[in-house]
């Protein structure tokens, strides 16, 4: 875990009609999260299965940056 980059889900949605460069990934989840430093950021959520989805209020943890996109997953 990275306490500076971990956060809490503020809101989330599933993207079914993405921009062309992400078309192969659809559907996928994005979320706006509140970081511990007070910053609010938009991130991609890893996982394709419903049980990997995040919901408002869930804690999330940073996984990696890929091509300028921050990827997160639900915290254990």
C-alpha positions in Angstrom: 0.0 0.0 0.0 1.0 3.6 -0.7 -0.7 5.8 1.9 0.0 8.9 -0.2 -1.8 7.5 -3.2 -4.5 5.4 -1.6 -8.0 6.8 -1.2 -11.7 6.5 -0.9 -14.2 6.3 -3.8 -16.2 9.5 -4.2 -18.2 8.3 -7.2 -17.8 5.6 -9.9 -19.2 4.5 -13.3 -18.8 1.8 -15.9 -17.7 2.9 -19.3 -19.4 1.0 -22.2 -18.5 3.4 -25.1 -14.9 4.5 -24.5 -12.6 6.7 -26.6 -11.1 4.7 -29.5 -7.7 4.0 -27.7 -9.6 2.2 -24.9 -12.2 0.4 -27.0 -10.6 -3.0 -26.5 -10.9 -2.6 -22.7 -14.6 -1.9 -22.6 -16.5 -2.2 -20.4 -14.3 -0.9 -17.6 -14.8 1.1 -14.5 -13.5 4.5 -13.6 -13.8 6.3 -10.3 -13.2 9.7 -8.8 -11.4 9.1 -5.5 -10.4 11.3 -2.6 -6.8 10.9 -1.6 -5.6 11.2 1.9 -3.9 14.6 1.1 -7.3 16.0 0.1 -6.8 15.8 -3.6 -9.6 14.4 -5.8 -8.5 12.4 -8.9 -10.0 10.3 -11.7 -8.7 6.8 -12.0 -9.2 3.4 -13.7 -10.3 0.5 -11.6 -8.7 -2.9 -12.3 -11.0 -5.9 -12.6 -13.6 -7.1 -15.1 -15.7 -9.1 -12.7 -18.6 -7.7 -10.7 -17.0 -8.8 -7.4 -13.9 -6.6 -8.2 -16.0 -3.5 -8.7 -15.7 -0.6 -6.3 -18.5 1.4 -4.8 -18.9 4.8 -3.2 -17.1 4.8 0.2 -14.8 1.8 -0.7 -11.1 2.2 0.1 -8.9 1.8 -2.9 -5.2 1.2 -3.3 -2.8 2.4 -6.0 -1.5 -0.3 -8.3 0.4 1.4 -11.2 0.6 4.2 -13.7 0.2 3.1 -17.4 0.5 5.7 -20.2 -0.4 8.5 -17.8 -3.4 6.7 -16.4 -3.5 5.7 -12.7 -4.8 2.2 -12.0 -6.4 1.3 -8.6 -8.0 -1.7 -7.0 -10.3 -2.2 -4.1 -8.2 -2.3 -0.9 -8.0 -5.7 0.9 
